[in-house]
């Protein structure tokens, strides 16, 4: 979902506000923009390493 929202050129803050944590202690809360940034970076790095193989 975060990837789709990023493609729509939404800010990290707007993406975080549209997402909801579904498991764990923070269930039902929104992630922080920093968490969204970290997860998107991890996704981009893993996608880049997969493309290089």
C-alpha positions in Angstrom: 0.0 0.0 0.0 2.8 2.4 0.8 4.3 1.8 -2.6 1.1 2.7 -4.3 0.8 5.9 -2.2 4.4 6.8 -3.0 3.6 6.4 -6.7 0.8 9.0 -6.3 3.5 11.5 -5.1 2.1 11.7 -1.5 4.4 12.9 1.3 5.7 10.5 3.9 3.5 12.2 6.4 0.4 11.7 4.2 1.4 8.0 3.6 1.8 7.4 7.3 -1.6 8.9 8.0 -3.3 6.6 5.5 -1.6 3.4 6.9 -2.7 1.5 10.0 -0.6 -1.0 11.9 -2.4 -4.3 12.0 -0.3 -6.4 14.5 1.5 -6.0 17.7 1.5 -3.5 20.6 0.7 -0.6 18.3 -2.2 -2.2 16.5 -4.7 0.3 15.2 -2.2 3.2 15.3 -0.5 5.0 12.4 3.2 4.4 11.7 5.6 7.4 12.0 6.8 9.0 8.8 10.3 7.8 9.7 9.1 4.2 9.9 7.5 4.6 6.4 10.7 6.0 5.1 12.8 3.2 6.5 10.4 0.5 5.1 10.4 2.1 1.7 14.2 2.4 1.6 14.5 -1.3 2.7 12.1 -2.2 -0.1 14.1 -0.2 -2.7 17.4 -1.7 -1.6 16.1 -5.3 -1.8 14.6 -4.6 -5.2 17.8 -3.1 -6.4 19.9 -6.1 -5.2 17.4 -8.5 -6.8 17.7 -6.7 -10.2 21.5 -6.9 -10.0 21.5 -10.7 -9.9 
